[in-house]
Amino acid sequence: MREKIILNMLKGETLLSPFATKSENAIRINFEGNDIRPPFFRDTDRIIHTSSYTRYADKTQVFSNIDNDNISRRFIHVQLVSKIARTIGRALNLNEDLIEAIALSHDLGHVPFGHVGEAILNEISLKNNQGNFMHNVQSVRDLMNIENNGKGLNITIQVLDGVLCHNGEFVQDEYYPKNKSIGDFLSDYNNCYKEDNYYKKLVPMTLEGCVVRISDIIAYIGRDIEDAINLGVIKEEDLPKEITNVLGNNNKDIINNIVLDIITNSIDKDYLKMSPNIYKSLVNLKKFNYENIYEKANSKEKIAEYKKMFETVFKGCLKQLKDNDTNSLIYINFINNMSQDYLDNNTNERIVIDYIAGMTDDYFIKEYNLIEKDMK
């Protein structure tokens, strides 16, 4: 009976493209027995039950401290990435289980206040000899070294690699996967900490990872425009006509036109491709978003305020560890839940960085207020 159930769970894989990643090819660092769920399906179950996944609900997408429940948070973004990527994946007969696992976990390592907070935490990390800090690398670290009380979740290498290589900041007209071993993946992961701009060299090991990478861009590019219009940052008529004539002037049309173009140009191929017109328009739309939305989402004064807050929280938490202040939030909500192995194998600086990276926006503000009050 068990064997029949397992076969039923895998029945859809008989229809997969020869370029898809099959369940039988799933790799884990630590061997474990099978249950009735295919390995990538099982990864998704583990991911959605993590504390990191729960905290998506109060993490910034683009706009921080906005009193508007209609503005996107990180949780909505990963859901959109998953849906868009699974649409492309289904049309191309790729492994939707693998796509979903990568998509839902790709931003677990995002810090309070989005990319601004990430840049500030990177400065702190470098200053304290902890290497580069990037949310994609921290997402992998979450899954390998922080979740499950610091023991990790033993997620498949294909998912971890897709998360590491998901960076949606680079638009390409073609996306080719690169075959990797466990050692290759670990080398990429470790090099991200040590080598500046190494992330620009990252290439997913699966076609499914490539799908999530382009879907990350598709998911945010139009949605961020809608949010910006709702907040009065830009007006619909500000969008360049040469772009909207190709992609459309609303999120629905932008997603539809790009997704259909990718599917049409990638069917039965071992890589993803966009037509020249769609590719050029997407590049220009991304440029428009940076100049008119992302660079205006936070004022210089607000960024300076965030920098002060991050430095205060970092120094305050370090002091709490040094003083063995067991009544502090870092002990109550983090240290006390972590394995001795995690505590023994990480510096205090790394522990504090992990703690801060996992915070929601509201929790971070609460921690800052408490530490600042104690310092007065």
PyMOL commands that set and color helices and strands:
alter all, ss='L'
color gray80, all
select helices_A, chain A and resi 2-15+23-25+39-48+51-58+74-91+96-105+114-127+135-150+157-164+182-194+198-201+207-230+236-238+241-247+251-266+276-292+294-296+300-322+329-333+335-337+340-344+348-357+361-375
alter helices_A, ss='H'
color red, helices_A
select strands_A, chain A and resi 174-175+272-273
alter strands_A, ss='S'
color yellow, strands_A
deselect
rebuild
show_as cartoon
